[in-house]
Amino acid sequence: MTNFRTFAAAAAITAAAAVPFAAPAAAQGIEEFRIGILGGENANDRLRSNECVRAKTEELLGVETKLFAPADYNAVIEGLLGGTIDMAWLGASGYAAVYLEDPEAVEPVLVKINTDGSYGYHSIGFARVENDIEDLGDMEGKVFAFGDPNSTSGYLIPSIEIPQAGYSMEPGEYFSDVVFAGGHEQTIVGVYNGDYDAGVSWADGLGAWEDGFNSGAFRKAVDSGLVDMTEMREIWRSNVIPEGPIVLRKALPTEVKVKMVGMMASLESMDPECAYGFMAGEVKGIAPIDHSAYISVIEARRSKIGE
């Protein structure tokens, strides 16, 4: 793993040297910059968590910067493919979806680094403690919830790994029903409220369960006061999944991309509170990543499409 702090500093210096701060829009070849935010959390919270990034981007680029927080993942994917979104933090499966549709649409540039220096995370299966569900073996005849069809941890990986463990994901074969809750927050709150017997969401798998781990959807739900983690338990955990990339639209001017990489790579060291909101919890930093990290996920998604 590249030393991310060294990269962050170098990228920031490169960005500053490459073009004047807040250069005129005409010099950069863009008139506005648009940041897409994946679904899985209510729109107001997503906009609030990302506002600091929007403001920093607007100041850095000197052009109007807008946030887009649609209801589902697909709207961000389509925005990147259609050129109406310039930057987004995608899940690995979301990146795979864009790449399989158009390999030239976006490029992965940065990735979240966990507090232990890794850049992986897990799909976490969970259920209410009071329902006496200890693992997937206790889920026969019960309702299981995925998040979003374009989510890596909320659908793609568990839809492959859980059947490999011997539990069919076809509704009625083992689980009484398998449904989509609509996103990570909806899944967590749905299980917590008893709408589903169990579901999956994402976390770095580090830190305390009662805190919602160090980062991820559970941590966001705890921070928002939506759930008490002590009333739920982990019942399944996926293999390590490569953290999804921050991507930039390939067609952007080079100087814009250099500036944005420098700013985002420096985010945790320059403004930890902003990084906490943007990256869904505690992080060690934001480091460079490229397409090669996601080949296995791309092939997994390709195999699901071919079913």
C-alpha positions in Angstrom: 0.0 0.0 0.0 1.3 3.4 -1.0 2.0 5.6 2.0 -1.1 7.7 1.8 0.1 10.6 3.9 3.1 11.0 1.6 0.7 10.9 -1.4 -1.7 13.3 0.1 1.0 15.9 0.7 2.5 15.3 -2.7 -0.9 15.5 -4.5 -1.8 18.7 -2.6 1.6 20.3 -3.6 1.1 19.2 -7.2 -2.4 20.6 -7.3 -1.3 23.9 -5.9 1.6 24.1 -8.3 -0.2 23.0 -11.4 -2.8 25.9 -11.5 -3.6 29.0 -9.5 -6.0 28.5 -6.6 -9.6 29.0 -7.7 -8.6 29.6 -11.3 -11.3 31.1 -13.5 -13.8 28.6 -14.9 -12.9 29.4 -18.5 -9.3 28.4 -17.9 -10.4 25.1 -16.5 -12.9 24.4 -19.2 -15.8 23.7 -16.9 -18.7 25.9 -15.7 -19.8 23.8 -12.7 -18.8 20.7 -10.8 -21.3 18.0 -9.8 -20.9 15.5 -7.0 -23.1 12.4 -6.8 -23.9 10.8 -3.4 -25.1 7.2 -3.3 -28.4 6.3 -1.7 -28.7 4.3 1.5 -29.1 7.2 3.9 -31.9 9.8 3.9 -31.2 12.6 1.5 -31.0 15.4 4.1 -28.3 13.5 6.1 -26.3 12.8 2.9 -26.4 16.4 1.8 -25.4 17.6 5.3 -22.5 15.0 5.5 -21.1 16.1 2.1 -21.7 19.9 2.3 -18.1 20.5 3.5 -16.8 18.7 0.4 -19.1 20.7 -1.8 -17.9 24.0 -0.3 -14.3 23.1 -0.5 -14.6 22.0 -4.1 -16.4 25.3 -5.0 -13.7 27.3 -3.4 -10.9 25.3 -5.0 -12.2 25.2 -8.5 -13.9 28.6 -8.5 -17.1 27.2 -10.1 -20.5 26.5 -8.8 -20.5 23.0 -7.2 -23.7 21.0 -6.7 -24.6 17.9 -4.7 -26.9 15.2 -6.1 -28.5 12.8 -3.6 -30.9 10.6 -5.5 -33.0 7.8 -3.9 -31.0 4.9 -5.4 -27.6 3.9 -6.6 -28.6 3.6 -10.2 -29.3 7.4 -10.6 -25.6 8.1 -9.6 -24.4 5.4 -12.0 -26.5 6.8 -14.8 -25.3 10.3 -14.1 -21.7 9.3 -14.3 -22.4 7.4 -17.6 -24.3 10.3 -19.0 -21.7 13.0 -18.0 -24.1 14.8 -15.6 -22.0 13.8 -12.5 -18.3 14.6 -12.2 -17.3 12.8 -9.0 -18.7 10.2 -6.7 -17.7 7.8 -4.0 -18.9 4.5 -5.4 -19.1 1.0 -4.0 -17.0 -1.5 -5.8 -20.1 -3.0 -7.5 -21.2 0.5 -8.5 -17.8 1.1 -10.2 -18.1 -2.3 -11.9 -21.5 -1.3 -13.2 -20.1 1.9 -14.7 -17.1 0.2 -16.1 -19.0 -2.7 -17.7 -21.3 -0.2 -19.4 -18.6 2.2 -20.5 -14.9 1.6 -19.6 -14.1 5.2 -20.6 -16.7 7.0 -18.4 -14.8 7.3 -15.1 -11.5 6.5 -13.5 -11.0 5.4 -9.9 -8.5 7.7 -8.1 -8.7 7.4 -4.4 -9.9 5.0 -1.7 -10.7 5.2 2.0 -8.0 3.8 4.3 -9.3 2.2 7.6 -7.8 3.0 11.0 -5.7 -0.2 10.8 -4.2 0.8 7.4 -6.4 -1.6 5.3 -8.8 -0.6 2.6 -11.2 -3.5 2.8 -14.6 -3.8 4.5 -17.3 -6.4 5.0 -20.9 -7.1 4.3 -22.3 -7.8 7.8 -25.4 -9.9 8.3 -27.4 -8.9 11.4 -30.6 -9.6 13.3 -32.4 -8.5 16.5 -31.1 -10.1 19.6 -34.7 -10.8 20.9 -35.4 -13.0 17.9 -32.8 -15.6 19.0 -31.1 -15.7 15.6 -27.5 -16.5 16.1 -26.4 -17.3 12.5 -27.9 -18.0 9.1 -28.8 -21.5 10.3 -31.5 -19.9 12.4 -33.0 -18.0 9.4 -35.0 -20.8 7.7 -38.5 -19.6 6.9 -37.7 -16.0 7.8 -37.4 -12.7 5.8 -34.0 -11.6 4.6 -33.3 -8.0 3.4 -30.8 -6.8 0.8 -30.2 -3.1 0.4 -29.9 -1.9 -3.3 -29.3 -4.1 -6.4 -26.2 -2.0 -7.2 -24.7 -2.2 -3.7 -21.6 -4.4 -3.3 -22.1 -5.2 0.4 -25.9 -4.8 0.3 -26.4 -7.2 -2.5 -23.6 -8.4 -4.9 -21.2 -10.1 -2.4 -23.8 -11.6 0.0 -25.9 -12.9 -3.0 -22.8 -14.9 -4.0 -21.3 -15.9 -0.7 -24.4 -16.8 1.2 -25.5 -19.4 -1.4 -22.0 -20.7 -1.4 -22.5 -21.3 2.3 -25.5 -23.5 1.6 -28.4 -21.0 1.9 -30.4 -20.4 -1.2 -31.3 -16.8 -1.9 -34.3 -17.8 -4.0 -37.4 -16.6 -2.1 -39.2 -19.5 -0.5 -36.4 -22.0 -0.9 -34.7 -21.3 2.5 -35.7 -17.8 3.5 -39.5 -17.2 3.4 -38.8 -14.1 1.4 -35.8 -12.1 0.1 -36.5 -8.4 -0.4 -34.8 -5.1 -1.2 -35.2 -2.6 1.6 -33.9 0.3 -0.6 -30.5 1.1 0.9 -28.3 0.6 3.9 -30.1 2.9 6.3 -33.5 1.4 5.3 -32.1 -2.2 5.9 -30.7 -1.3 9.3 -33.7 0.5 10.5 -36.0 -2.2 9.0 -34.4 -5.0 10.9 -34.2 -2.9 14.0 -37.9 -2.1 13.8 -38.8 -5.8 13.1 -39.9 -5.3 9.4 -37.3 -7.9 8.4 -35.8 -10.8 10.4 -32.3 -10.1 9.1 -30.4 -8.2 6.5 -27.0 -7.1 5.4 -25.1 -3.7 5.5 -21.5 -2.6 5.4 -18.8 -1.8 7.9 -15.1 -1.8 8.2 -15.5 -4.5 10.9 -13.1 -2.6 13.2 -13.9 -1.2 16.6 -16.8 -1.9 18.9 -20.1 -3.4 17.7 -22.1 -1.1 20.0 -20.5 1.9 18.3 -21.5 0.6 14.8 -17.8 -0.3 14.2 -15.3 2.5 13.3 -16.9 3.3 10.0 -19.7 2.3 7.7 -23.5 2.3 7.5 -24.0 1.0 11.1 -21.7 3.9 12.4 -23.8 6.4 10.5 -27.0 4.9 11.9 -25.7 5.1 15.5 -24.4 8.7 15.0 -27.9 9.7 13.7 -29.6 8.1 16.8 -31.5 5.6 14.6 -30.6 2.4 16.4 -29.2 0.9 19.5 -26.6 -1.7 18.4 -26.9 -3.6 21.6 -30.4 -4.7 20.5 -28.9 -6.4 17.4 -26.2 -8.9 16.8 -24.0 -10.0 13.9 -25.0 -13.3 12.3 -22.8 -13.4 9.2 -19.7 -11.7 7.8 -18.4 -11.7 4.2 -14.9 -12.1 3.1 -13.0 -8.9 2.8 -14.3 -6.6 0.0 -12.1 -4.0 -1.6 -13.4 -0.5 -0.5 -15.1 1.3 -3.3 -13.3 4.1 -5.1 -13.8 7.8 -5.4 -14.1 8.2 -9.1 -13.8 11.2 -11.4 -15.3 11.6 -14.9 -12.5 10.8 -17.4 -13.4 13.7 -19.7 -12.8 16.3 -17.1 -9.8 18.6 -17.8 -6.6 17.3 -16.3 -6.0 20.3 -14.1 -9.5 19.8 -12.5 -8.7 16.2 -11.8 -5.3 17.0 -10.3 -6.9 19.6 -8.0 -9.6 17.3 -6.9 -7.3 14.4 -6.2 -5.1 16.7 -4.2 -7.9 18.1 -2.2 -9.6 14.7 -1.4 -6.3 13.0 -0.6 -5.6 15.8 2.0 -9.1 15.8 3.4 -8.5 13.7 6.6 -5.3 15.6 7.5 -6.7 19.0 6.7 -10.2 18.6 8.0 -10.8 15.4 10.0 -14.4 16.4 10.8 -15.3 16.8 7.1 -13.5 13.5 6.3 -15.5 11.8 9.1 -18.8 12.9 7.5 -17.8 12.2 4.0 -16.3 8.7 4.6 -18.9 7.5 7.1 -16.8 7.4 10.2 -13.2 7.2 11.5 -10.6 6.8 8.8 -6.8 6.9 8.7 -6.7 8.7 5.4 -7.6 8.6 1.7 -5.0 7.0 -0.7 -4.5 6.4 -4.4 -6.2 3.4 -6.0 -6.6 2.2 -9.6 -8.7 0.0 -11.8 -6.7 -3.2 -11.0 -8.1 -3.3 -7.4 -11.6 -4.0 -8.7 -11.1 -6.6 -11.4 -12.4 -9.4 -9.2 -15.5 -7.4 -8.3 -16.1 -6.6 -12.0 -15.9 -10.3 -12.8 -18.3 -11.1 -10.0 -20.8 -8.5 -11.3 -20.4 -9.8 -14.8 -21.2 -13.3 -13.6 -24.4 -12.1 -11.9 -25.5 -10.3 -15.0 -24.9 -13.5 -17.0 -27.2 -15.6 -14.8 
